[in-house]
Amino acid sequence: MKKITLFIVAILIAGYTFSQTVSPELISSSGDYYYNETTGYSISWSIGEPMTASYNQAEGSVTEGFHAIESLLTIVEVVKIFNENNIIIYPNPTAELINVEYPDLKSNTKIEIYNMQGKLMISQKITSTNEQINLSKLASSTYIVKIIEDNIELRTFKIQKIK
């Protein structure tokens, strides 16, 4: 009987010594965490995990595949950085020239035109509020036009170049 009791005590001690502890962990395809030290608020998010099951016990809970939030996020203000309706590109489709109208033009604004494979075809500084860009050397295709100001992409257009 002593051997059985000693064996059970040894098993319990070994089980306690080598047991795992569960800590909150998230495994997802994407996400991030942000903490603001000034306000003490934090936000975390994840992408790509549907909720599958939850398990609750006195020691804690485990939720498979679901990133549960700790607090509510309230949006108090939406700040619009620029008015994208101020930039107009026409005609579309075009055979040779496009007009770029940008009444709020700043000195360091440029236009970049890319083909559909992402290759930069034209990069040109915009010097007037109504600029003409010559596309005659480009092949007939679809192009992505980006208006960039102070290294910030303000607006992206898709244009069609025809013969």
N, C-alpha and C positions, 0 to 999 in steps of 0.2 A: 504494500500500500504506500510505503514511504517513497518508493521508486516512482510510482504513478504520480503522486503529488509533486514530487520534485521535477518530474518530466513536464507536467502541466505548468508549473511555475516558470520553468525555463522557457517554455514555448511562449507564455504570456510576456515575459521580459524581452525575449527576442522579437516578438511581434511589435511590442511598443517601441523598442529601440530602432527597428528598421521600417517602421510605418511611415507613410507619406503624409505630408500636410498639404492641403489644398489652398492655393493662393489664387486670387483673381487674375486671370490671364485671358487675353483675346488673341486669337489667331484668325486673321482675315486677309483678303487680297489687297486691301488698301485702307488707309485711314490715318489719323493724326490726333495729337493732343496739344492743346494750348492752355497755358495758365497765365493770368494777368496778376502780377504781384501787387499792383496798386489797389485793385478792387477786390482781389481774392477770388474772382470768378474763374472757372475753368470750363473748357468745352472739349469734348472728344467725340470722334465719329469713326465709323468703319463702313466699308463697302463690301458687298459680296457674300453675306451670310444670312440666309433665311432662318427664322426661329424653328427649331425642331422639337425640343423638349426641355422642361424645367424640373429640377429635383430639389426639394426643400427638406432640411433637417434642422435640429436645434442648433447645430454648430455653424450653419450657413446654408447657402443655396448655390446651385450650379445650373446655369442655363446654357444649353448647347446651341451654338450658332446664332446667338442674338446678343447684341451689344446694348445692354440696358443703360440708360442715362441716369445720372445721379440727381440732376436738377433740371428745371425748365429754362429754356432760353427765350428771352423776350427781346424782339427787335424794337428799339426805341426810335431809330432814325435811319432813313435811307438817304445817302448822299450821292447825288448824280455828279460824276466827275466831269463829264462833257455831254453836250447835246449832239448825238450822232446824226440828227437830221440836218445839221449845218453843212455836212459834206455831201455833195451830189456829184455823181459821175454819169455822163451821158455822151453819146447815144450808146445803147446796148441792145442788140449787137452792133458792132462797128466794123467798117471796112479798113479805115486808116487812122483816124484821129479820135481821141476821147477828150472830153472837156472835164476838168476837175474844178468844181466851184467850192471854195472854202472861205467864207467871209471872215472867220475868226483866225485867219492865218497868222502863225508866228514865224520868226526868222529861221528856225531850225526844223522845218517840216520837209519831209521827203515822201516820194511815192516809190513803192517797190512792186514790180510785177513778176509773178512766178508762174511757170508752167505747171501742169497738173502732176508732174513728178517732183515738184518742189525746187526746181532749178531757178535761180534768180536770172531773169531775162533783161529787166530794165531797172535801174536805180537812178533816180533823178531828184534833185532838190526842187521843191515848189517855191517859186519866187513871186507869184502873183495870186490874187484871190480868184482869178479865173484863168487857169493854166491849161494849155493844150499839150497832150502827149501824143507823139507820133508812134503808131504801132505798125507801120507799113513793112518793117523788116521782120515782123513776127509771122509765123505760119498760122493758117486758119486753125483755131483750136479754142479751148476754154482756158482762161487765165484767172489767177487770183491776184487782186490788186489790194495792197495794204497802204494805208496812210499812216505815217509814223511821225510823231512830234516829240522831241526831247527823249528819244529812244523808247517811247511808249506807243504801242499800236493802238491808234484811235478807232479805226474802222477797217473792215475787210469787205471787199466786194468780189463778186464773181462776174466776169465779163466774157462775152463771146466775140472772138475775132473771126470775121468772114472775109471772103474774097471780094 
